[in-house]
Amino acid sequence: MANTTYDVVIVGAGIVGAACADEFARRGLRVAVVDRDVVGSGATAAGMGHIVVMDDSEAQFALTRYSQQLWQALRNELPAEVEYDQCGTIWVAADEEEMAEVRRKHDFYADRGVPTEILDAKRLKQSEPNLRDGLQGGLLVPEDAVLYPPCAARFLMQRAQQRGAELVLGASLSALGKGRVLLSDGLQLTAEIIVNAAGAWSAELTPGIDVKKRKGHLVITDRYPAFLRHQLVELGYLKSAHSVASDSVAFNVQPRRTGQILIGSSRQFGAEHKEVDQQMIVRMLQRAQEYMPALGQLSAIRIWTGFRAATPDKLPLIGPWPGDPSLFLATGHEGLGITTSLATARILVDQITGANPEIPIEPYLPSRASKEHAHA
């Protein structure tokens, strides 16, 4: 590292940091990326890689849909190991109340140009024969996709490096902000712009950010080609994922290109340790088998955990951090970092370079959180 002065230093080489590096470099800025581990470790390595449109709020919809379209535009450039597969999502409705939610979602997406199809019980069973009998139906969102997150992050970072970005791995930080990043080995990187893209650890680097760790578990099976065709998520997932305080599990399964099946999902608060929690795994697998009983016959080959970076209003923090003109945030994506990485990078770099963002940026600005603190 002969050079220690850059236009931008990004802390965090997960998929959000990699996307930001690629976007800054694409626009001709001199970029360095610092991470204590390897590219795509952290939440990127632990995530499902679901490129999904969500509709909890208009702001969440805008960011997920914009980003999904950026992924679609990129798909032909993605190498095979990224395993991009537009398999679609089916939101599964267990009862009539959830079918009402299917119809609401269908109307919401239709109004905003997202194709969907309402499936009755028979069409659901035809689409996914391993689902149990007695489910009411579902909503197919055919443009949703899945990919393998660590390889996607590596692809973006390699592209950034081809555009001149420098990468510093295995580097612990002792301080960040005020135009500099100080590494514990004494090396100092200076830049007009510092981007904190450190995910669940971002609050440790920038005190005052309201980002909390939310632990999740995943299980992956051996190879069972054709067992599962779409990403399946229970509509009850919305009820459990909305819980801001209690631990929860939900049926959420994903087909992988390899024929393996990724089984989620769990959310835990205040769990700081990485160890697998057997009780959570049992609850999660029981929930999955309530929807797909035959999952019980498959063999799991690996179980792991990760930490999502959660904010109180379920929207990420993208933009300048009040109080330090050099510091920008790209964190707090919770379970949607893989989906929203490309849009996050675009709107962050738009703000910094003075370009016009494609979507309104106000809902994601970090200043909204500091205003809440002021009122609290």
C-alpha positions as CSV (number, residue, x, y, z in Angstrom):
1,M,0.0,0.0,0.0
2,A,2.2,2.8,-1.2
3,N,-0.7,5.1,-1.5
4,T,-2.7,5.9,1.7
5,T,-4.7,8.9,0.4
6,Y,-7.9,8.2,-1.5
7,D,-11.1,9.8,-2.6
8,V,-13.1,7.2,-0.7
9,V,-12.3,4.6,2.0
10,I,-15.0,2.0,2.6
11,V,-15.0,0.0,5.8
12,G,-16.6,-3.4,5.2
13,A,-16.1,-5.8,2.3
14,G,-19.5,-7.5,2.5
15,I,-21.8,-7.3,-0.5
16,V,-22.9,-3.7,0.4
17,G,-19.3,-2.5,0.7
18,A,-18.3,-4.3,-2.5
19,A,-21.2,-2.8,-4.4
20,C,-20.2,0.7,-3.1
21,A,-16.6,0.1,-4.1
22,D,-17.7,-1.0,-7.6
23,E,-20.0,2.0,-8.0
24,F,-17.5,4.6,-6.8
25,A,-14.7,3.1,-8.9
26,R,-17.0,3.1,-12.0
27,R,-17.5,6.8,-11.6
28,G,-13.7,7.4,-11.5
29,L,-13.1,7.9,-7.8
30,R,-10.0,6.4,-6.1
31,V,-11.2,3.8,-3.6
32,A,-9.8,1.7,-0.9
33,V,-11.8,-1.0,1.0
34,V,-10.8,-2.2,4.5
35,D,-12.1,-5.4,6.2
36,R,-10.8,-7.4,9.1
37,D,-11.8,-10.6,7.3
38,V,-12.2,-11.7,3.7
39,V,-14.5,-10.4,1.0
40,G,-18.1,-11.5,1.6
41,S,-17.7,-12.8,5.1
42,G,-20.1,-11.6,7.9
43,A,-23.8,-11.4,7.0
44,T,-23.0,-11.9,3.3
45,A,-21.7,-15.4,3.9
46,A,-24.5,-16.2,6.3
47,G,-27.4,-14.9,4.2
48,M,-29.9,-16.7,1.9
49,G,-29.3,-14.6,-1.2
50,H,-32.9,-13.9,-2.0
51,I,-33.4,-11.0,-4.5
52,V,-36.9,-10.1,-3.4
53,V,-39.3,-7.3,-3.8
54,M,-40.8,-6.3,-0.4
55,D,-43.7,-4.1,0.5
56,D,-43.6,-3.4,4.2
57,S,-43.5,0.3,3.2
58,E,-43.3,2.4,0.1
59,A,-39.6,3.1,0.9
60,Q,-38.8,-0.6,1.3
61,F,-40.6,-1.4,-2.0
62,A,-38.8,1.4,-3.9
63,L,-35.3,0.2,-2.7
64,T,-35.9,-3.5,-3.2
65,R,-37.6,-3.1,-6.7
66,Y,-34.9,-0.7,-7.9
67,S,-32.2,-3.0,-6.8
68,Q,-33.9,-6.1,-8.2
69,Q,-33.9,-4.3,-11.6
70,L,-30.2,-3.5,-11.3
71,W,-29.5,-7.2,-10.6
72,Q,-31.6,-8.1,-13.6
73,A,-29.5,-5.7,-15.8
74,L,-26.3,-7.3,-14.4
75,R,-27.3,-11.0,-14.7
76,N,-25.6,-11.6,-18.1
77,E,-22.3,-10.4,-16.6
78,L,-22.5,-12.6,-13.5
79,P,-20.1,-15.6,-13.6
80,A,-21.6,-19.1,-13.2
81,E,-20.4,-19.4,-9.6
82,V,-22.7,-16.5,-8.5
83,E,-25.6,-19.0,-9.3
84,Y,-28.1,-16.3,-10.2
85,D,-31.4,-18.1,-10.8
86,Q,-34.7,-16.3,-11.4
87,C,-36.8,-19.0,-9.8
88,G,-39.5,-16.7,-8.4
89,T,-40.9,-16.5,-4.9
90,I,-44.2,-18.1,-3.8
91,W,-45.7,-16.4,-0.7
92,V,-47.6,-19.3,0.8
93,A,-51.0,-18.7,2.4
94,A,-52.1,-21.2,5.0
95,D,-55.6,-19.9,5.6
96,E,-58.2,-17.5,4.3
97,E,-56.8,-14.5,6.3
98,E,-53.5,-15.1,4.5
99,M,-55.2,-15.4,1.1
100,A,-56.6,-11.9,1.8
101,E,-53.0,-10.8,2.2
102,V,-52.2,-12.5,-1.1
103,R,-54.8,-10.4,-2.8
104,R,-53.6,-7.2,-1.1
105,K,-50.0,-7.9,-2.1
106,H,-51.1,-8.7,-5.7
107,D,-52.9,-5.4,-6.0
108,F,-50.0,-3.5,-4.4
109,Y,-47.5,-5.0,-6.9
110,A,-49.8,-4.6,-9.9
111,D,-50.2,-0.9,-9.2
112,R,-46.4,-0.6,-9.3
113,G,-45.7,-2.7,-12.3
114,V,-44.5,-5.9,-10.7
115,P,-45.9,-9.0,-12.3
116,T,-47.5,-11.5,-9.9
117,E,-49.9,-14.4,-10.2
118,I,-52.4,-15.6,-7.6
119,L,-52.3,-19.4,-7.1
120,D,-55.3,-21.3,-5.8
121,A,-54.7,-24.5,-3.7
122,K,-54.6,-26.7,-6.8
123,R,-52.1,-24.5,-8.7
124,L,-49.9,-24.2,-5.5
125,K,-49.7,-28.0,-5.2
126,Q,-48.9,-28.3,-8.9
127,S,-46.2,-25.7,-8.6
128,E,-44.7,-27.3,-5.4
129,P,-45.8,-30.9,-5.0
130,N,-43.9,-31.3,-1.7
131,L,-46.0,-28.7,0.1
132,R,-48.5,-30.3,2.5
133,D,-52.2,-30.6,1.5
134,G,-54.7,-28.1,2.9
135,L,-52.9,-24.9,2.2
136,Q,-55.1,-22.2,0.7
137,G,-52.9,-20.9,-2.1
138,G,-50.2,-18.3,-2.7
139,L,-48.7,-15.4,-4.6
140,L,-46.1,-16.2,-7.3
141,V,-43.7,-13.3,-7.9
142,P,-41.8,-14.6,-11.0
143,E,-39.1,-11.9,-11.2
144,D,-37.7,-12.7,-7.7
145,A,-34.4,-14.5,-7.9
146,V,-31.8,-16.2,-5.8
147,L,-28.0,-16.1,-5.9
148,Y,-24.9,-17.2,-3.9
149,P,-24.0,-14.1,-1.9
150,P,-20.2,-14.6,-1.2
151,C,-19.5,-15.1,-4.9
152,A,-21.7,-12.2,-5.8
153,A,-19.7,-10.0,-3.4
154,R,-16.4,-11.3,-4.8
155,F,-17.5,-10.5,-8.3
156,L,-18.4,-6.9,-7.4
157,M,-15.1,-6.4,-5.5
158,Q,-13.0,-7.9,-8.4
159,R,-14.8,-5.6,-10.8
160,A,-14.0,-2.6,-8.4
161,Q,-10.3,-3.7,-8.3
162,Q,-10.2,-3.9,-12.1
163,R,-11.4,-0.3,-12.0
164,G,-8.5,0.6,-9.7
165,A,-9.9,0.0,-6.2
166,E,-7.5,-1.2,-3.6
167,L,-8.4,-3.9,-1.0
168,V,-6.9,-4.1,2.5
169,L,-8.0,-7.4,4.2
170,G,-7.2,-8.8,7.7
171,A,-7.0,-5.2,9.0
172,S,-8.5,-4.3,12.4
173,L,-9.6,-0.8,12.9
174,S,-8.8,1.4,15.9
175,A,-10.7,4.5,14.7
176,L,-12.7,5.9,11.8
177,G,-14.1,9.3,10.9
178,K,-12.9,12.9,10.4
179,G,-11.5,12.0,7.0
180,R,-9.3,9.1,8.2
181,V,-9.4,5.4,8.9
182,L,-6.7,4.3,11.5
183,L,-5.7,0.6,11.4
184,S,-4.5,-1.1,14.6
185,D,-1.1,-1.8,12.9
186,G,-0.6,2.0,12.8
187,L,-1.4,2.5,9.1
188,Q,-3.6,5.5,8.4
189,L,-5.8,5.9,5.3
190,T,-7.1,9.4,4.6
191,A,-10.0,10.3,2.3
192,E,-12.6,13.1,1.9
193,I,-15.2,10.4,2.2
194,I,-15.3,7.5,4.7
195,V,-18.1,4.9,4.2
196,N,-19.1,2.8,7.2
197,A,-20.5,-0.4,5.5
198,A,-19.7,-2.7,8.4
199,G,-23.2,-4.2,8.8
200,A,-23.9,-5.6,12.3
201,W,-20.6,-4.1,13.5
202,S,-21.2,-0.6,12.2
203,A,-22.4,0.8,15.5
204,E,-19.2,-0.2,17.2
205,L,-17.3,1.9,14.7
206,T,-19.7,4.9,14.8
207,P,-21.2,5.4,18.2
208,G,-24.8,6.6,18.1
209,I,-25.9,4.6,15.1
210,D,-29.1,2.8,16.0
211,V,-28.2,-0.6,14.5
212,K,-28.6,-3.7,16.5
213,K,-27.4,-7.3,15.8
214,R,-30.2,-9.7,15.0
215,K,-29.0,-13.3,15.0
216,G,-30.2,-15.8,12.4
217,H,-29.8,-19.5,11.7
218,L,-29.6,-21.4,8.4
219,V,-29.5,-25.1,7.4
220,I,-28.5,-26.5,4.1
221,T,-29.3,-30.0,2.9
222,D,-27.6,-32.5,0.7
223,R,-28.5,-32.5,-3.0
224,Y,-32.1,-33.3,-3.9
225,P,-32.7,-32.0,-7.5
226,A,-36.3,-31.1,-8.3
227,F,-37.5,-31.3,-4.7
228,L,-38.1,-27.6,-4.7
229,R,-38.6,-25.2,-7.6
230,H,-39.3,-21.7,-6.1
231,Q,-38.2,-19.8,-3.1
232,L,-41.1,-20.4,-0.7
233,V,-42.0,-18.1,2.2
234,E,-44.9,-18.4,4.5
235,L,-47.1,-15.3,4.7
236,G,-47.0,-15.7,8.5
237,Y,-43.3,-14.7,8.0
238,L,-44.5,-11.1,7.9
239,K,-46.1,-11.5,11.3
240,S,-42.9,-13.0,12.8
241,A,-40.4,-10.8,11.1
242,H,-42.3,-7.7,12.2
243,S,-41.8,-8.7,15.8
244,V,-39.2,-6.2,17.0
245,A,-38.5,-7.8,20.4
246,S,-39.3,-11.5,20.5
247,D,-37.4,-14.4,19.0
248,S,-39.2,-16.0,16.0
249,V,-39.0,-18.6,13.3
250,A,-40.7,-18.8,9.9
251,F,-40.9,-21.2,7.0
252,N,-38.6,-19.9,4.3
253,V,-36.9,-22.3,1.9
254,Q,-34.7,-21.8,-1.2
255,P,-33.7,-24.0,-4.1
256,R,-30.0,-23.8,-4.9
257,R,-28.5,-24.4,-8.4
258,T,-26.6,-27.4,-6.8
259,G,-29.9,-29.1,-6.0
260,Q,-29.4,-28.3,-2.3
261,I,-32.1,-26.7,-0.2
262,L,-31.5,-23.8,2.1
263,I,-33.8,-23.7,5.1
264,G,-34.5,-20.7,7.2
265,S,-35.4,-18.6,9.0
266,S,-35.0,-17.4,12.6
267,R,-34.6,-14.1,14.3
268,Q,-33.1,-13.6,17.7
269,F,-32.5,-10.4,19.7
270,G,-29.7,-9.8,22.1
271,A,-27.9,-13.1,21.1
272,E,-24.3,-12.0,20.8
273,H,-22.7,-15.4,20.5
274,K,-22.2,-17.2,17.1
275,E,-22.9,-20.7,18.4
276,V,-25.8,-22.6,17.0
277,D,-28.8,-22.5,19.3
278,Q,-30.2,-26.1,19.2
279,Q,-33.6,-24.9,20.4
280,M,-33.9,-22.4,17.6
281,I,-32.9,-25.0,15.0
282,V,-35.5,-27.4,16.3
283,R,-38.2,-24.8,16.2
284,M,-37.1,-23.7,12.7
285,L,-37.1,-27.2,11.3
286,Q,-40.4,-28.1,12.9
287,R,-41.9,-25.0,11.3
288,A,-40.5,-25.9,7.9
289,Q,-41.9,-29.5,8.2
290,E,-45.3,-28.1,9.0
291,Y,-45.3,-26.8,5.4
292,M,-43.2,-29.4,3.7
293,P,-43.4,-32.7,5.7
294,A,-40.9,-34.4,3.4
295,L,-38.1,-32.1,4.5
296,G,-37.9,-34.4,7.5
297,Q,-36.5,-37.2,5.3
298,L,-33.7,-35.0,3.8
299,S,-30.2,-34.9,5.3
300,A,-28.8,-31.6,6.5
301,I,-25.0,-31.2,5.9
302,R,-24.4,-27.8,7.5
303,I,-25.9,-25.4,10.0
304,W,-24.6,-21.9,10.7
305,T,-25.5,-18.5,12.1
306,G,-25.0,-14.9,11.2
307,F,-25.9,-11.4,12.4
308,R,-28.2,-9.1,10.5
309,A,-27.9,-5.3,11.0
310,A,-31.3,-4.2,12.2
311,T,-32.7,-0.6,12.5
312,P,-35.9,0.3,14.4
313,D,-37.9,1.3,11.3
314,K,-36.6,-1.6,9.1
315,L,-35.0,0.7,6.6
316,P,-31.3,1.0,6.0
317,L,-29.1,4.0,6.8
318,I,-27.7,5.4,3.5
319,G,-26.1,8.8,3.4
320,P,-24.2,11.3,5.5
321,W,-23.8,10.9,9.2
322,P,-24.7,14.1,11.0
323,G,-21.8,15.5,13.0
324,D,-19.0,14.4,10.7
325,P,-19.0,15.8,7.1
326,S,-16.6,13.1,5.9
327,L,-18.6,10.1,7.2
328,F,-21.3,8.3,5.2
329,L,-23.3,5.2,6.2
330,A,-24.4,2.2,4.2
331,T,-25.6,-0.1,6.9
332,G,-28.7,-1.4,8.7
333,H,-30.1,-3.6,5.8
334,E,-31.3,-6.4,8.2
335,G,-32.3,-9.3,6.0
336,L,-32.3,-7.4,2.7
337,G,-28.6,-6.5,2.2
338,I,-28.1,-8.9,-0.7
339,T,-31.2,-7.6,-2.5
340,T,-30.6,-3.9,-1.9
341,S,-26.8,-3.8,-2.2
342,L,-26.8,-2.4,-5.8
343,A,-29.4,0.2,-5.2
344,T,-27.7,1.3,-1.9
345,A,-24.5,1.8,-3.8
346,R,-26.2,3.8,-6.6
347,I,-28.1,6.2,-4.3
348,L,-25.1,6.7,-2.0
349,V,-22.8,7.6,-4.8
350,D,-25.5,9.7,-6.5
351,Q,-25.7,11.7,-3.3
352,I,-22.0,12.2,-3.0
353,T,-21.4,13.0,-6.7
354,G,-24.4,15.3,-7.0
355,A,-26.2,13.0,-9.5
356,N,-30.0,12.7,-9.4
357,P,-31.0,9.4,-7.7
358,E,-33.6,7.2,-9.4
359,I,-35.6,7.0,-6.2
360,P,-36.2,9.5,-3.3
361,I,-33.4,9.1,-0.8
362,E,-35.1,10.8,2.2
363,P,-36.5,7.7,3.8
364,Y,-33.0,6.2,4.1
365,L,-31.0,9.2,5.3
366,P,-29.3,8.6,8.7
367,S,-30.4,12.1,9.9
368,R,-33.9,10.6,10.4
369,A,-32.5,8.5,13.3
370,S,-30.6,11.4,14.9
371,K,-33.8,13.4,14.8
372,E,-35.6,10.6,16.7
373,H,-32.8,10.7,19.3
374,A,-33.3,14.4,19.7
375,H,-37.0,13.9,20.4
376,A,-36.5,10.9,22.6
